[in-house]
Amino acid sequence: MNENAFTKPGAYLLSGNEAVVEGAIMAGCRFYAGYPITPSTGVVEGMSRRMVDAGGTYLQMEDEMGSMSALMGASWGGAKTMTATSGLGFSLMQEHIGFAVIAETPLVIVDVMRCGPASGVVAEPMQGDVMQANWGHNGSVGVIALAPSSVQECFDLTIESFNLAEKYRTPVILLSDARLANLREKVSIPPIDEVETTDRKVAKKGEKKFFLAADGVAPMPLLGDGHRVIVACSSHDEQGNIRMNAQNHKMLVERLNDKLALVARESTKIETGFMDDAEVAVLSYGISARGVEAAVKRARDEGLKVGYVRLISIWPFNEAEVKRALGSAKDVIVVELNKGQIFNEVRRTLGGEKQTHLVWDIGQLIPPDVIYDKIKDVTQ
C-alpha cells in the first residue's frame, strides 16, 4: 500500500458516491466487484481508481449476480468486500444476498435507490427499496440496513457498515439514493489512526463450530487456513455440514434471527430532536429527513409542540427503540419517498396507540413547506 492509499485529513467537497468510496477505503475495504448502473456508477468509478493505491483488487463484473459471487468468495478468503448498485441491479442480487445471509458472510452493499419499478426514472430519488433490502431474498431472516441523510453520513455510515458486517458476520446494506449520491457537501475526513475499524473473529486451529457461538457470532474459518467447512446455501449445522431437515433448519433460522436481535440491542442508531415536550412527532430517514428538521423548527418557532425522529438504523427494525423515541407524542407523521413502507412498520409497531399520518412523494424531494403544512393540519 502506498502513501496515497488514504486521503489526507481535512475538509473536502465531495458527492455522496465519492464519500462512500473514501469511507470504504478507510474502513479497510480491499476487494470491490461491481457492475456500473446509474446512479451508483460514481462508486464503481471511484473504487476502480482507489483500489490500486490501497493495494486491493477491483473487478469489473459481467452483472450484479457475478458481483455478489465474487464478493462472497473474497470475503471467505479474508478480505473486506463491497459492491454498489441501484434499481434492477439490486433486484438481481437478491438470491446471492440470501446466500450471504445463510452462510453468514460479511460484506457491504451500497444501494443507491432510484425510481422504480423496473428501470423507472434512473436519475431521480425514491426510497422504494426499503422493504426489498430486508425481505427481497427468500426465507425469514433479514439483514442490517443503514440510511444516511447527508454526504458526511455517506462517509461515516460506510465505515459503520463495514464494522457491523465484520462484528456480526452478516451482509450490511447502505441505503443511499439518487439525490444524495450526486449532492456535494462538506465532508470532514479524520486521520486514519482515528478511524475505528472492526476486524472479524477468525477461527483458530482446532476449532470446529463455525456457525454457532455463545455470544451469537461464531469465528469465521478462512479458506486456506486448514479448516474443514462447507460453504453452501443449504441448511447446515454448527460445523457447516449439510443437514436438510425441518428441526435443524428451524434452529438455524431462530439462531440467525437471535443474532439480528443482538444487533438491534447493541447497535440501533436513532436521532431525535425536540421530543421532550412533543405532542406531534415527525419520523423520517435518509434523504427525506433533510426537509423535516427545517419544518419542525419553523413549527416550534410558532409555539407548536412538535419534534422529529430520524431512523439511521432501518433494519433490524427496533420496535422498542422506535416507541421510546416517539415518547408521549399523540400523533406521528411519517415522511418518506414511497407509499408508506416504513409508515406501515411504524403503524404496526404502535398498534393504534398513536394516530399515524403519511406524507409521501416519488421522484422529487418533499419540501419543508409541505411537511410544515401537514404539521399544522394535525395540530389543528
C-alpha beads as a LAMMPS data file, in Angstrom:
LAMMPS data file: protein, C-alpha beads

380 atoms
379 bonds

1 atom types
1 bond types

-500.0 500.0 xlo xhi
-500.0 500.0 ylo yhi
-500.0 500.0 zlo zhi

Masses

1 110.0

Atoms # bond

1 1 1 0.000 0.000 0.000
2 1 1 1.497 3.365 -0.988
3 1 1 1.227 6.761 0.690
4 1 1 -1.755 7.720 -1.490
5 1 1 -3.951 4.949 -0.099
6 1 1 -5.717 7.247 2.359
7 1 1 -6.945 10.771 1.679
8 1 1 -5.165 13.330 3.831
9 1 1 -7.169 14.554 6.839
10 1 1 -9.199 17.677 6.265
11 1 1 -12.398 19.118 4.845
12 1 1 -13.405 18.182 1.306
13 1 1 -16.283 18.972 -1.040
14 1 1 -17.486 15.502 -2.032
15 1 1 -20.522 13.867 -3.568
16 1 1 -22.316 11.102 -1.731
17 1 1 -20.813 8.484 -4.046
18 1 1 -17.316 9.898 -3.544
19 1 1 -17.812 9.901 0.223
20 1 1 -18.786 6.216 0.104
21 1 1 -15.521 5.443 -1.699
22 1 1 -13.469 7.324 0.900
23 1 1 -15.293 5.601 3.733
24 1 1 -14.764 2.164 2.216
25 1 1 -11.017 2.674 1.845
26 1 1 -10.768 3.996 5.422
27 1 1 -12.765 1.005 6.702
28 1 1 -10.305 -1.440 5.149
29 1 1 -12.164 -2.498 2.012
30 1 1 -9.630 -4.223 -0.221
31 1 1 -11.895 -6.022 -2.672
32 1 1 -14.526 -4.447 -4.881
33 1 1 -16.549 -6.210 -7.571
34 1 1 -19.274 -4.349 -9.409
35 1 1 -21.228 -3.501 -12.499
36 1 1 -21.990 0.130 -13.383
37 1 1 -25.599 1.267 -13.097
38 1 1 -26.966 4.802 -12.701
39 1 1 -26.887 6.488 -10.208
40 1 1 -24.309 4.324 -8.378
41 1 1 -21.690 4.425 -11.140
42 1 1 -19.644 7.057 -9.297
43 1 1 -18.862 4.444 -6.635
44 1 1 -17.705 1.978 -9.287
45 1 1 -15.506 4.589 -10.956
46 1 1 -14.022 5.767 -7.670
47 1 1 -13.225 2.283 -6.418
48 1 1 -11.624 1.319 -9.757
49 1 1 -9.085 4.096 -9.188
50 1 1 -8.605 3.937 -5.430
51 1 1 -8.189 0.189 -5.026
52 1 1 -4.884 0.378 -6.902
53 1 1 -3.414 2.785 -4.347
54 1 1 -4.927 0.799 -1.471
55 1 1 -3.236 -2.400 -2.610
56 1 1 -6.584 -4.068 -3.143
57 1 1 -8.428 -5.675 -6.043
58 1 1 -11.077 -4.198 -8.331
59 1 1 -13.115 -6.437 -10.624
60 1 1 -15.430 -5.177 -13.360
61 1 1 -18.072 -7.906 -13.424
62 1 1 -20.448 -9.028 -16.155
63 1 1 -23.523 -8.458 -13.975
64 1 1 -24.707 -7.997 -10.411
65 1 1 -25.049 -11.712 -9.714
66 1 1 -21.413 -12.207 -10.633
67 1 1 -20.502 -9.267 -8.417
68 1 1 -22.124 -10.859 -5.382
69 1 1 -20.487 -14.223 -6.070
70 1 1 -17.082 -12.556 -6.269
71 1 1 -17.713 -10.663 -3.017
72 1 1 -18.599 -13.829 -1.131
73 1 1 -15.536 -15.664 -2.390
74 1 1 -13.238 -12.789 -1.467
75 1 1 -14.852 -12.439 1.961
76 1 1 -14.292 -16.112 2.750
77 1 1 -10.700 -15.536 1.693
78 1 1 -10.380 -12.895 4.403
79 1 1 -10.978 -9.604 2.585
80 1 1 -13.352 -6.798 3.494
81 1 1 -15.569 -6.529 0.422
82 1 1 -18.082 -4.119 -1.118
83 1 1 -20.219 -3.538 -4.189
84 1 1 -22.657 -0.804 -5.256
85 1 1 -25.791 -0.963 -7.346
86 1 1 -29.246 0.502 -7.931
87 1 1 -32.712 -0.421 -9.135
88 1 1 -32.780 -3.578 -11.199
89 1 1 -29.233 -4.448 -10.174
90 1 1 -30.301 -4.680 -6.536
91 1 1 -33.139 -6.995 -7.574
92 1 1 -30.673 -9.255 -9.377
93 1 1 -28.569 -9.535 -6.213
94 1 1 -31.329 -10.928 -4.021
95 1 1 -30.593 -14.639 -4.485
96 1 1 -26.973 -14.095 -3.525
97 1 1 -27.911 -11.835 -0.620
98 1 1 -29.882 -14.793 0.745
99 1 1 -26.791 -16.959 0.233
100 1 1 -24.677 -14.454 2.177
101 1 1 -27.268 -14.412 4.974
102 1 1 -27.407 -18.181 5.472
103 1 1 -23.628 -18.575 5.053
104 1 1 -23.085 -15.634 7.455
105 1 1 -20.749 -13.866 5.068
106 1 1 -19.672 -10.303 5.943
107 1 1 -19.918 -7.883 3.013
108 1 1 -21.290 -4.421 2.223
109 1 1 -23.794 -3.491 -0.495
110 1 1 -24.431 0.162 -1.343
111 1 1 -27.890 0.512 -2.882
112 1 1 -28.306 3.953 -4.459
113 1 1 -32.095 3.934 -4.657
114 1 1 -33.841 5.361 -7.708
115 1 1 -37.405 5.441 -9.045
116 1 1 -38.935 2.039 -9.788
117 1 1 -40.447 -0.418 -10.546
118 1 1 -38.058 -1.752 -13.198
119 1 1 -35.985 0.943 -14.954
120 1 1 -38.297 3.699 -13.738
121 1 1 -36.518 7.053 -13.685
122 1 1 -32.804 6.386 -13.364
123 1 1 -31.630 9.768 -12.092
124 1 1 -34.357 10.673 -9.575
125 1 1 -34.677 9.573 -5.935
126 1 1 -37.160 7.157 -4.426
127 1 1 -36.954 5.218 -1.185
128 1 1 -38.605 2.254 -2.811
129 1 1 -36.080 -0.437 -1.852
130 1 1 -36.582 -0.298 1.906
131 1 1 -38.687 -3.446 2.183
132 1 1 -36.714 -5.172 -0.555
133 1 1 -33.500 -4.603 1.401
134 1 1 -34.780 -6.729 4.271
135 1 1 -37.198 -9.112 2.581
136 1 1 -36.095 -9.291 -1.077
137 1 1 -34.444 -12.670 -0.572
138 1 1 -36.430 -15.749 0.424
139 1 1 -36.703 -17.105 3.938
140 1 1 -37.481 -15.396 7.207
141 1 1 -34.143 -13.803 8.114
142 1 1 -33.410 -10.129 7.449
143 1 1 -30.260 -8.042 7.190
144 1 1 -28.692 -4.915 8.657
145 1 1 -29.503 -1.719 6.733
146 1 1 -28.496 1.887 7.424
147 1 1 -29.758 5.100 5.794
148 1 1 -27.539 8.215 5.530
149 1 1 -29.163 11.640 5.161
150 1 1 -26.051 13.687 4.360
151 1 1 -22.835 13.312 2.406
152 1 1 -20.910 13.248 5.693
153 1 1 -23.020 10.299 6.747
154 1 1 -22.315 8.561 3.439
155 1 1 -18.706 8.550 4.631
156 1 1 -19.381 7.760 8.290
157 1 1 -22.019 5.087 7.729
158 1 1 -19.958 3.312 5.090
159 1 1 -17.330 2.768 7.774
160 1 1 -20.060 1.737 10.201
161 1 1 -21.452 -0.712 7.624
162 1 1 -18.114 -2.489 7.381
163 1 1 -17.784 -2.586 11.158
164 1 1 -21.241 -4.097 11.576
165 1 1 -20.654 -6.635 8.804
166 1 1 -17.442 -7.822 10.440
167 1 1 -18.729 -7.728 14.018
168 1 1 -21.892 -9.706 13.312
169 1 1 -20.751 -11.736 10.278
170 1 1 -23.591 -10.711 8.012
171 1 1 -24.314 -8.633 4.902
172 1 1 -24.982 -4.936 5.518
173 1 1 -26.831 -2.657 3.110
174 1 1 -26.276 1.094 2.916
175 1 1 -29.431 2.726 1.535
176 1 1 -28.335 5.842 -0.325
177 1 1 -30.390 7.449 -3.110
178 1 1 -30.091 9.210 -6.462
179 1 1 -30.121 12.708 -4.996
180 1 1 -27.702 12.070 -2.159
181 1 1 -25.308 10.218 -4.475
182 1 1 -24.674 13.328 -6.573
183 1 1 -25.154 16.026 -3.935
184 1 1 -21.924 17.784 -2.928
185 1 1 -21.347 18.829 0.657
186 1 1 -18.504 19.382 3.070
187 1 1 -17.059 16.153 4.433
188 1 1 -14.560 16.008 7.287
189 1 1 -12.074 13.172 6.871
190 1 1 -10.135 12.251 10.025
191 1 1 -6.608 10.841 10.250
192 1 1 -6.606 7.120 9.568
193 1 1 -5.372 6.361 13.086
194 1 1 -8.539 7.976 14.479
195 1 1 -10.886 5.788 12.417
196 1 1 -12.314 2.943 14.476
197 1 1 -12.498 -0.285 12.478
198 1 1 -13.668 -3.754 13.411
199 1 1 -11.911 -6.945 12.395
200 1 1 -13.765 -10.221 12.171
201 1 1 -13.349 -13.041 14.653
202 1 1 -11.317 -15.686 12.795
203 1 1 -11.374 -19.390 13.643
204 1 1 -8.243 -20.774 15.259
205 1 1 -6.598 -24.129 14.705
206 1 1 -8.706 -26.941 16.099
207 1 1 -11.992 -25.004 16.203
208 1 1 -14.949 -26.736 14.593
209 1 1 -18.081 -24.747 15.444
210 1 1 -18.009 -22.184 12.648
211 1 1 -21.721 -21.267 12.788
212 1 1 -22.514 -21.318 16.499
213 1 1 -21.145 -19.359 19.436
214 1 1 -22.289 -18.462 22.926
215 1 1 -22.227 -14.742 22.116
216 1 1 -24.182 -15.233 18.884
217 1 1 -21.333 -14.679 16.418
218 1 1 -19.123 -17.664 15.616
219 1 1 -15.499 -17.381 14.440
220 1 1 -15.137 -17.486 10.669
221 1 1 -12.803 -20.047 9.099
222 1 1 -10.857 -18.567 6.197
223 1 1 -10.238 -20.556 3.042
224 1 1 -6.741 -21.978 3.024
225 1 1 -6.302 -21.996 6.807
226 1 1 -6.723 -25.777 7.077
227 1 1 -10.290 -25.902 8.390
228 1 1 -12.841 -28.343 7.037
229 1 1 -16.043 -26.463 6.303
230 1 1 -18.695 -26.473 3.597
231 1 1 -19.811 -23.026 2.446
232 1 1 -23.240 -23.653 0.958
233 1 1 -26.667 -22.077 0.681
234 1 1 -28.297 -25.210 2.112
235 1 1 -29.365 -25.771 5.695
236 1 1 -26.381 -26.749 7.835
237 1 1 -25.331 -27.459 11.396
238 1 1 -22.831 -25.577 13.548
239 1 1 -19.864 -27.120 11.716
240 1 1 -21.204 -26.365 8.242
241 1 1 -22.299 -29.922 7.495
242 1 1 -25.440 -30.083 5.344
243 1 1 -28.461 -31.003 7.467
244 1 1 -31.633 -30.733 5.429
245 1 1 -34.383 -31.415 7.923
246 1 1 -37.094 -29.239 9.423
247 1 1 -35.829 -29.419 13.001
248 1 1 -32.291 -28.343 12.131
249 1 1 -33.455 -25.581 9.812
250 1 1 -35.814 -24.165 12.417
251 1 1 -32.883 -23.932 14.853
252 1 1 -30.774 -22.262 12.130
253 1 1 -33.427 -19.637 11.346
254 1 1 -34.019 -18.950 15.032
255 1 1 -30.295 -18.538 15.643
256 1 1 -29.898 -16.094 12.742
257 1 1 -32.842 -14.069 13.991
258 1 1 -31.401 -14.110 17.511
259 1 1 -28.257 -12.562 16.039
260 1 1 -30.320 -9.781 14.461
261 1 1 -31.994 -9.216 17.820
262 1 1 -28.477 -8.822 19.251
263 1 1 -27.720 -6.259 16.538
264 1 1 -30.874 -4.334 17.451
265 1 1 -29.982 -4.284 21.157
266 1 1 -26.364 -3.268 20.660
267 1 1 -26.238 -1.164 17.503
268 1 1 -29.516 0.649 16.805
269 1 1 -28.997 4.295 15.822
270 1 1 -31.878 6.788 16.095
271 1 1 -31.590 10.587 16.189
272 1 1 -34.206 12.746 17.919
273 1 1 -34.830 16.444 18.303
274 1 1 -37.269 18.498 20.421
275 1 1 -39.023 15.344 21.643
276 1 1 -39.111 16.232 25.367
277 1 1 -42.454 18.025 25.117
278 1 1 -43.571 16.933 21.636
279 1 1 -47.245 16.187 21.098
280 1 1 -46.541 15.534 17.412
281 1 1 -43.517 13.572 16.159
282 1 1 -42.292 13.654 12.569
283 1 1 -40.434 10.443 11.732
284 1 1 -38.230 10.096 8.662
285 1 1 -34.977 8.621 7.379
286 1 1 -32.418 9.129 4.642
287 1 1 -32.873 11.940 2.139
288 1 1 -36.459 12.580 3.335
289 1 1 -35.159 13.741 6.701
290 1 1 -33.491 16.788 5.176
291 1 1 -36.740 18.739 4.971
292 1 1 -38.137 17.540 8.283
293 1 1 -35.829 19.386 10.662
294 1 1 -36.490 22.747 8.948
295 1 1 -40.242 22.162 9.060
296 1 1 -40.143 21.176 12.727
297 1 1 -38.046 24.213 13.701
298 1 1 -40.464 26.526 11.903
299 1 1 -43.409 24.929 13.695
300 1 1 -41.700 25.231 17.071
301 1 1 -40.941 28.908 16.415
302 1 1 -44.704 29.294 16.198
303 1 1 -45.204 27.592 19.547
304 1 1 -46.234 24.145 18.304
305 1 1 -45.103 21.183 20.375
306 1 1 -43.525 19.086 17.671
307 1 1 -40.295 17.077 17.446
308 1 1 -38.554 14.793 14.999
309 1 1 -37.245 11.232 14.964
310 1 1 -34.737 10.133 12.335
311 1 1 -34.078 6.450 11.800
312 1 1 -30.444 5.803 10.916
313 1 1 -30.782 2.072 11.551
314 1 1 -33.606 0.838 9.331
315 1 1 -33.129 -2.930 9.698
316 1 1 -33.431 -4.712 12.004
317 1 1 -36.421 -2.538 12.865
318 1 1 -36.114 -1.957 16.600
319 1 1 -39.708 -1.614 17.726
320 1 1 -38.855 -0.895 21.367
321 1 1 -36.414 1.898 20.485
322 1 1 -38.809 3.428 17.950
323 1 1 -41.550 3.519 20.591
324 1 1 -39.151 5.025 23.108
325 1 1 -38.011 7.677 20.627
326 1 1 -41.601 8.689 19.869
327 1 1 -42.188 9.242 23.565
328 1 1 -45.521 10.701 24.606
329 1 1 -46.399 12.198 21.208
330 1 1 -50.046 11.633 20.378
331 1 1 -49.607 11.889 16.615
332 1 1 -46.843 10.566 14.360
333 1 1 -46.219 11.890 10.852
334 1 1 -44.027 9.641 8.689
335 1 1 -42.254 11.286 5.757
336 1 1 -40.785 9.079 3.016
337 1 1 -40.304 8.772 -0.748
338 1 1 -42.598 5.782 -1.243
339 1 1 -46.198 4.941 -0.446
340 1 1 -45.600 4.003 3.156
341 1 1 -43.075 1.209 3.595
342 1 1 -41.752 2.465 6.935
343 1 1 -45.090 4.113 7.708
344 1 1 -46.655 0.652 7.773
345 1 1 -43.888 -0.620 10.062
346 1 1 -44.458 2.294 12.432
347 1 1 -48.219 1.837 12.405
348 1 1 -47.831 -1.901 13.070
349 1 1 -45.385 -1.209 15.906
350 1 1 -47.655 1.350 17.593
351 1 1 -50.709 -0.890 17.328
352 1 1 -53.172 2.001 17.449
353 1 1 -51.562 3.702 20.451
354 1 1 -50.999 6.886 18.427
355 1 1 -52.545 8.466 15.348
356 1 1 -50.335 7.926 12.302
357 1 1 -50.162 10.102 9.174
358 1 1 -48.182 9.726 5.954
359 1 1 -46.514 12.394 3.801
360 1 1 -45.074 10.862 0.660
361 1 1 -43.865 11.615 -2.840
362 1 1 -41.824 9.893 -5.553
363 1 1 -39.081 11.225 -7.802
364 1 1 -38.615 14.554 -6.016
365 1 1 -37.716 15.679 -2.534
366 1 1 -40.508 16.672 -0.163
367 1 1 -40.144 20.422 0.632
368 1 1 -40.219 21.638 4.231
369 1 1 -43.346 23.674 3.435
370 1 1 -45.304 20.503 2.617
371 1 1 -44.207 18.884 5.875
372 1 1 -44.975 22.071 7.813
373 1 1 -48.483 22.213 6.323
374 1 1 -49.086 18.625 7.461
375 1 1 -47.918 19.506 10.972
376 1 1 -50.380 22.411 11.023
377 1 1 -53.217 20.171 9.816
378 1 1 -52.523 17.562 12.503
379 1 1 -52.279 20.118 15.335
380 1 1 -55.495 21.985 14.474

Bonds

1 1 1 2
2 1 2 3
3 1 3 4
4 1 4 5
5 1 5 6
6 1 6 7
7 1 7 8
8 1 8 9
9 1 9 10
10 1 10 11
11 1 11 12
12 1 12 13
13 1 13 14
14 1 14 15
15 1 15 16
16 1 16 17
17 1 17 18
18 1 18 19
19 1 19 20
20 1 20 21
21 1 21 22
22 1 22 23
23 1 23 24
24 1 24 25
25 1 25 26
26 1 26 27
27 1 27 28
28 1 28 29
29 1 29 30
30 1 30 31
31 1 31 32
32 1 32 33
33 1 33 34
34 1 34 35
35 1 35 36
36 1 36 37
37 1 37 38
38 1 38 39
39 1 39 40
40 1 40 41
41 1 41 42
42 1 42 43
43 1 43 44
44 1 44 45
45 1 45 46
46 1 46 47
47 1 47 48
48 1 48 49
49 1 49 50
50 1 50 51
51 1 51 52
52 1 52 53
53 1 53 54
54 1 54 55
55 1 55 56
56 1 56 57
57 1 57 58
58 1 58 59
59 1 59 60
60 1 60 61
61 1 61 62
62 1 62 63
63 1 63 64
64 1 64 65
65 1 65 66
66 1 66 67
67 1 67 68
68 1 68 69
69 1 69 70
70 1 70 71
71 1 71 72
72 1 72 73
73 1 73 74
74 1 74 75
75 1 75 76
76 1 76 77
77 1 77 78
78 1 78 79
79 1 79 80
80 1 80 81
81 1 81 82
82 1 82 83
83 1 83 84
84 1 84 85
85 1 85 86
86 1 86 87
87 1 87 88
88 1 88 89
89 1 89 90
90 1 90 91
91 1 91 92
92 1 92 93
93 1 93 94
94 1 94 95
95 1 95 96
96 1 96 97
97 1 97 98
98 1 98 99
99 1 99 100
100 1 100 101
101 1 101 102
102 1 102 103
103 1 103 104
104 1 104 105
105 1 105 106
106 1 106 107
107 1 107 108
108 1 108 109
109 1 109 110
110 1 110 111
111 1 111 112
112 1 112 113
113 1 113 114
114 1 114 115
115 1 115 116
116 1 116 117
117 1 117 118
118 1 118 119
119 1 119 120
120 1 120 121
121 1 121 122
122 1 122 123
123 1 123 124
124 1 124 125
125 1 125 126
126 1 126 127
127 1 127 128
128 1 128 129
129 1 129 130
130 1 130 131
131 1 131 132
132 1 132 133
133 1 133 134
134 1 134 135
135 1 135 136
136 1 136 137
137 1 137 138
138 1 138 139
139 1 139 140
140 1 140 141
141 1 141 142
142 1 142 143
143 1 143 144
144 1 144 145
145 1 145 146
146 1 146 147
147 1 147 148
148 1 148 149
149 1 149 150
150 1 150 151
151 1 151 152
152 1 152 153
153 1 153 154
154 1 154 155
155 1 155 156
156 1 156 157
157 1 157 158
158 1 158 159
159 1 159 160
160 1 160 161
161 1 161 162
162 1 162 163
163 1 163 164
164 1 164 165
165 1 165 166
166 1 166 167
167 1 167 168
168 1 168 169
169 1 169 170
170 1 170 171
171 1 171 172
172 1 172 173
173 1 173 174
174 1 174 175
175 1 175 176
176 1 176 177
177 1 177 178
178 1 178 179
179 1 179 180
180 1 180 181
181 1 181 182
182 1 182 183
183 1 183 184
184 1 184 185
185 1 185 186
186 1 186 187
187 1 187 188
188 1 188 189
189 1 189 190
190 1 190 191
191 1 191 192
192 1 192 193
193 1 193 194
194 1 194 195
195 1 195 196
196 1 196 197
197 1 197 198
198 1 198 199
199 1 199 200
200 1 200 201
201 1 201 202
202 1 202 203
203 1 203 204
204 1 204 205
205 1 205 206
206 1 206 207
207 1 207 208
208 1 208 209
209 1 209 210
210 1 210 211
211 1 211 212
212 1 212 213
213 1 213 214
214 1 214 215
215 1 215 216
216 1 216 217
217 1 217 218
218 1 218 219
219 1 219 220
220 1 220 221
221 1 221 222
222 1 222 223
223 1 223 224
224 1 224 225
225 1 225 226
226 1 226 227
227 1 227 228
228 1 228 229
229 1 229 230
230 1 230 231
231 1 231 232
232 1 232 233
233 1 233 234
234 1 234 235
235 1 235 236
236 1 236 237
237 1 237 238
238 1 238 239
239 1 239 240
240 1 240 241
241 1 241 242
242 1 242 243
243 1 243 244
244 1 244 245
245 1 245 246
246 1 246 247
247 1 247 248
248 1 248 249
249 1 249 250
250 1 250 251
251 1 251 252
252 1 252 253
253 1 253 254
254 1 254 255
255 1 255 256
256 1 256 257
257 1 257 258
258 1 258 259
259 1 259 260
260 1 260 261
261 1 261 262
262 1 262 263
263 1 263 264
264 1 264 265
265 1 265 266
266 1 266 267
267 1 267 268
268 1 268 269
269 1 269 270
270 1 270 271
271 1 271 272
272 1 272 273
273 1 273 274
274 1 274 275
275 1 275 276
276 1 276 277
277 1 277 278
278 1 278 279
279 1 279 280
280 1 280 281
281 1 281 282
282 1 282 283
283 1 283 284
284 1 284 285
285 1 285 286
286 1 286 287
287 1 287 288
288 1 288 289
289 1 289 290
290 1 290 291
291 1 291 292
292 1 292 293
293 1 293 294
294 1 294 295
295 1 295 296
296 1 296 297
297 1 297 298
298 1 298 299
299 1 299 300
300 1 300 301
301 1 301 302
302 1 302 303
303 1 303 304
304 1 304 305
305 1 305 306
306 1 306 307
307 1 307 308
308 1 308 309
309 1 309 310
310 1 310 311
311 1 311 312
312 1 312 313
313 1 313 314
314 1 314 315
315 1 315 316
316 1 316 317
317 1 317 318
318 1 318 319
319 1 319 320
320 1 320 321
321 1 321 322
322 1 322 323
323 1 323 324
324 1 324 325
325 1 325 326
326 1 326 327
327 1 327 328
328 1 328 329
329 1 329 330
330 1 330 331
331 1 331 332
332 1 332 333
333 1 333 334
334 1 334 335
335 1 335 336
336 1 336 337
337 1 337 338
338 1 338 339
339 1 339 340
340 1 340 341
341 1 341 342
342 1 342 343
343 1 343 344
344 1 344 345
345 1 345 346
346 1 346 347
347 1 347 348
348 1 348 349
349 1 349 350
350 1 350 351
351 1 351 352
352 1 352 353
353 1 353 354
354 1 354 355
355 1 355 356
356 1 356 357
357 1 357 358
358 1 358 359
359 1 359 360
360 1 360 361
361 1 361 362
362 1 362 363
363 1 363 364
364 1 364 365
365 1 365 366
366 1 366 367
367 1 367 368
368 1 368 369
369 1 369 370
370 1 370 371
371 1 371 372
372 1 372 373
373 1 373 374
374 1 374 375
375 1 375 376
376 1 376 377
377 1 377 378
378 1 378 379
379 1 379 380
